Amino acid sequence: MASPLDRVPMMVDHDVDPGPLERCQITGSSDLNLVIDLGHQPPCHSLLTSEMLKHPEVMYPLRLFHCPQSGLAQLDYVVDQSLVYYPDYPYRSGISQPLVEYQQVLATDVARRCGLASKAFCVDVGSNDGTLLSHLRRLGFRTLGVEPTNIARIAQSEQQIETIQSFFTSSLARDIVSEYGHADLITMTNVFAHMASLGEVMRGICALLSRTGVFVTESHYLLDVLEKDQFDTIYHEHIRTYSVKALVTLFPYYGLEVFHAERGTRYGGNIRAYVGWKGERPIDVSVGNLLALEEETALH
């Protein structure tokens, strides 16, 4: 399938290397405003052993900046992703019963809104222990997970969810298409804001997504973070904190567009965006309503 990405000129490099990030990751603008400076902090899920407590701990700058041009909030220092999502990364979504129940509702809502047909092919990136995919499978869909940490093994052994243990790249996306076909649904729940190689991830989405397919991303919402002083959601995994304006600005670079957006209450306030190829689906009023809300609240 020819991708609209082939016809979209890329004028901004959306990939970043570990280290200082001094430009907006979406527009490349250097007009960034400091939101909060939390000093130097260690990566939050790098749990220490008793032996490690005897030695110095590595810490990194933790400052959140906002770009009024794009509406994106981002950290100004990126920790190497292999250090943040190391093989023995401890977080598991399936051990939280409220999250299990939430993802069951999420699976049902997404399937309904996207109009997924029987046996539709669903890929969850950052699939963790396969909790979300297990719900999608029970709805009758074909599933595949992509998870870089050893939790992928738990998904396969305990949930019997086929999972590729790897970071998501455009090369991996093409390999998936070769073996399984294009995806009717790609999900990233609290993942899309965490991946430093934004351009590489976007190229992977474009390679994997079918012509009528939908990409669904869910993450913390900038409006809630600022209105509720949620400084505890700012840590090195959360490289970017999205507003609707930021998402609407990003996707057209790749021939995609947000056609539906909705706020949720998970994690103190999140945003869920439904994305498809430009012109494939009508733009719901929800997108304009949330953009208007961000204007009314002077978010940017």
C-alpha positions in Angstrom: 0.0 0.0 0.0 1.4 3.4 -1.0 1.5 5.6 2.1 0.5 9.3 2.1 3.7 9.7 4.0 5.5 9.4 0.7 4.0 12.7 -0.4 4.4 14.7 2.8 7.5 16.8 2.9 9.3 16.5 6.3 10.8 19.8 7.4 11.4 18.9 11.1 13.4 16.1 12.5 11.1 14.5 15.1 13.8 12.1 16.4 16.1 13.2 19.3 19.2 11.7 20.8 19.7 11.2 24.5 20.7 14.5 26.2 19.5 18.1 26.1 16.4 18.9 24.1 16.3 22.6 23.3 13.7 22.8 20.6 10.1 21.8 20.3 10.0 18.2 19.2 7.0 18.8 16.9 7.8 22.2 15.2 11.4 22.7 15.9 10.7 26.0 17.5 13.2 27.3 20.2 10.5 29.5 21.8 10.0 27.4 24.9 8.7 28.5 28.2 9.6 26.9 31.5 6.7 25.3 33.4 8.5 23.8 36.3 12.0 22.9 37.4 12.2 19.8 39.6 16.0 19.8 39.8 17.9 16.5 39.2 16.0 13.2 39.8 16.7 9.5 39.2 14.6 7.5 36.7 11.4 6.6 38.6 11.3 2.9 37.8 15.0 2.2 38.3 14.5 0.4 41.6 17.7 0.0 43.7 19.0 -3.2 45.2 20.6 -3.2 48.7 24.0 -3.3 47.1 23.3 -0.3 44.8 22.4 1.8 47.9 26.1 1.7 48.8 27.0 3.6 45.6 26.2 7.0 44.0 22.9 7.2 42.1 22.7 8.6 38.6 20.3 11.6 38.3 19.2 13.7 35.4 17.7 17.1 34.9 13.9 17.2 35.2 12.4 20.3 33.8 9.1 20.7 31.8 8.9 23.3 29.0 5.9 24.4 26.9 5.9 25.5 23.3 3.0 28.0 22.6 3.4 27.4 18.8 2.6 23.7 18.9 0.9 23.4 22.3 3.4 20.6 23.3 4.9 20.3 26.7 8.2 18.4 26.9 11.2 17.7 29.1 14.4 19.5 28.1 16.5 16.4 28.8 16.0 12.9 27.3 17.4 9.9 29.1 18.5 7.0 26.9 15.5 4.8 26.4 17.4 1.6 27.0 18.1 2.9 30.5 14.5 3.9 31.2 12.9 0.7 29.7 15.6 -1.8 30.7 15.0 -5.6 30.4 13.8 -6.0 34.1 11.6 -2.9 34.1 9.1 -3.7 36.9 5.8 -2.1 36.0 2.9 -4.4 35.1 -0.6 -3.2 34.2 -2.3 -6.5 35.0 -1.6 -6.4 38.7 -4.0 -3.4 39.1 -7.6 -4.5 39.1 -9.0 -1.0 38.4 -6.6 -0.7 35.4 -7.7 -4.2 34.2 -11.3 -3.1 34.3 -10.5 0.2 32.7 -8.8 -1.4 29.8 -11.7 -3.8 29.3 -14.0 -0.7 28.8 -11.3 0.9 26.6 -11.2 -2.1 24.3 -15.0 -2.1 24.0 -15.2 1.6 23.3 -12.4 1.6 20.8 -13.8 -1.4 18.9 -17.2 0.3 18.7 -16.0 3.7 17.7 -13.6 2.3 15.1 -16.2 -0.1 13.7 -13.8 -3.0 13.8 -14.9 -6.0 11.8 -14.6 -9.6 13.0 -11.0 -10.8 13.0 -9.6 -7.3 12.7 -5.9 -7.1 13.3 -5.0 -5.1 16.4 -1.4 -4.2 17.4 -0.7 -2.8 20.9 2.7 -1.0 21.1 4.1 -1.0 24.6 1.8 -3.9 25.3 3.3 -4.7 28.7 1.8 -7.9 30.0 -0.9 -8.1 27.4 -3.8 -6.9 29.5 -5.4 -4.6 26.8 -4.8 -7.2 24.1 -6.5 -9.9 26.1 -9.7 -7.9 26.1 -9.4 -7.2 22.4 -8.9 -10.9 21.8 -12.0 -11.8 23.8 -13.9 -9.5 21.4 -12.9 -11.7 18.5 -9.9 -9.7 17.1 -6.5 -10.9 16.0 -3.8 -9.5 18.3 -0.1 -8.8 18.5 1.9 -7.0 21.1 5.2 -5.1 20.9 7.0 -4.7 24.2 10.7 -4.0 24.7 11.1 -5.4 28.3 11.1 -8.9 29.7 7.4 -8.4 30.6 6.8 -9.5 27.0 7.6 -13.0 28.3 4.8 -12.7 30.9 2.3 -11.7 28.2 3.2 -14.8 26.2 3.4 -17.3 29.1 0.5 -16.1 31.3 -1.9 -14.4 28.8 -0.9 -16.4 25.7 -0.7 -13.1 23.8 1.8 -13.2 20.9 4.3 -10.5 21.6 7.4 -9.3 19.9 10.1 -8.2 22.4 11.5 -5.1 20.8 11.3 -1.4 20.6 8.8 -0.2 18.0 10.6 1.0 14.8 9.6 1.5 11.1 11.7 -1.6 10.3 9.8 -3.7 12.8 6.5 -2.3 11.4 7.4 -3.4 7.9 8.3 -6.9 9.2 4.9 -7.1 10.9 3.2 -6.2 7.7 5.1 -8.8 5.8 4.1 -11.5 8.2 0.7 -10.5 9.5 -0.6 -7.7 7.1 -1.5 -4.1 7.9 -3.1 -3.3 11.2 -6.8 -2.2 11.4 -6.1 -0.8 14.9 -2.8 0.4 16.6 -3.0 1.3 20.2 -0.6 3.1 22.5 -1.9 3.7 26.0 0.5 5.8 28.1 3.2 5.0 25.5 3.1 7.5 22.7 4.2 10.4 25.0 7.1 8.3 26.3 9.1 7.4 23.2 12.0 9.7 22.4 12.3 8.6 18.7 9.0 10.3 17.8 9.7 10.4 14.0 10.8 6.8 14.0 7.6 5.8 15.8 5.4 7.9 13.4 7.1 6.3 10.4 6.4 2.9 11.9 2.7 3.8 12.4 2.4 4.9 8.8 4.0 1.7 7.6 1.8 -0.5 9.7 -1.6 1.2 9.6 -4.1 0.0 6.9 -5.8 2.6 4.7 -9.0 2.6 6.8 -7.1 1.7 10.0 -7.2 3.8 13.2 -4.4 4.7 15.6 -5.5 5.4 19.2 -3.3 7.1 21.7 -4.1 7.8 25.3 -1.9 9.8 27.7 -1.9 12.4 30.4 -3.6 15.6 29.3 -1.7 18.9 29.6 -4.7 20.9 30.7 -5.3 18.5 33.7 -1.6 18.4 34.6 -1.5 22.2 34.8 -4.9 22.9 36.3 -4.5 20.3 39.0 -0.8 20.9 39.7 0.1 17.3 38.9 3.8 17.7 39.2 4.1 14.1 40.2 3.2 13.1 36.6 6.4 14.8 35.4 9.3 12.3 35.2 11.7 11.0 32.7 9.4 8.4 31.1 7.0 11.3 30.2 9.1 13.0 27.6 6.1 14.8 26.1 2.8 15.9 27.6 0.2 16.4 24.9 -2.6 18.9 24.4 -5.1 18.4 21.6 -3.5 21.3 19.8 -0.2 19.5 19.9 -1.7 16.3 18.5 -3.6 18.2 15.8 -0.3 19.9 14.9 1.8 16.7 14.8 -0.2 14.2 12.7 -0.5 16.2 9.4 3.3 16.0 9.0 2.6 12.3 8.2 -0.7 12.6 6.2 -2.7 11.7 9.3 -5.3 13.6 11.3 -7.2 13.5 14.6 -10.8 12.7 13.9 -12.1 12.3 17.4 -10.8 13.3 20.9 -12.1 12.8 24.4 -11.1 13.5 27.9 -11.0 10.8 30.6 -10.4 10.6 34.3 -7.7 8.0 34.4 -4.4 9.2 36.1 -6.1 12.4 37.2 -7.1 13.4 33.7 -6.1 11.9 30.3 -6.7 12.6 26.6 -7.6 9.9 24.1 -7.2 10.7 20.4 -8.4 8.7 17.4 -6.2 9.2 14.3 -6.7 8.1 10.7 -5.4 8.9 7.3 -6.4 12.4 6.2 -9.9 12.4 4.6 -10.7 8.8 5.4 -13.1 9.7 8.3 -15.2 12.8 9.1 -13.8 15.1 11.8 -16.0 14.9 14.9 -17.0 18.1 16.7 -15.2 16.8 19.8 -11.8 17.9 18.2 -13.0 21.5 17.7 -14.6 21.6 21.1 -11.4 20.6 22.9 -9.4 23.0 20.8 -11.8 25.8 21.8 -11.6 24.8 25.5 -7.8 25.1 25.3 -8.2 28.6 23.9 -10.8 29.6 26.5 -8.6 28.4 29.3 -5.5 30.2 27.8 -3.7 26.9 28.0 -1.1 28.0 25.4 
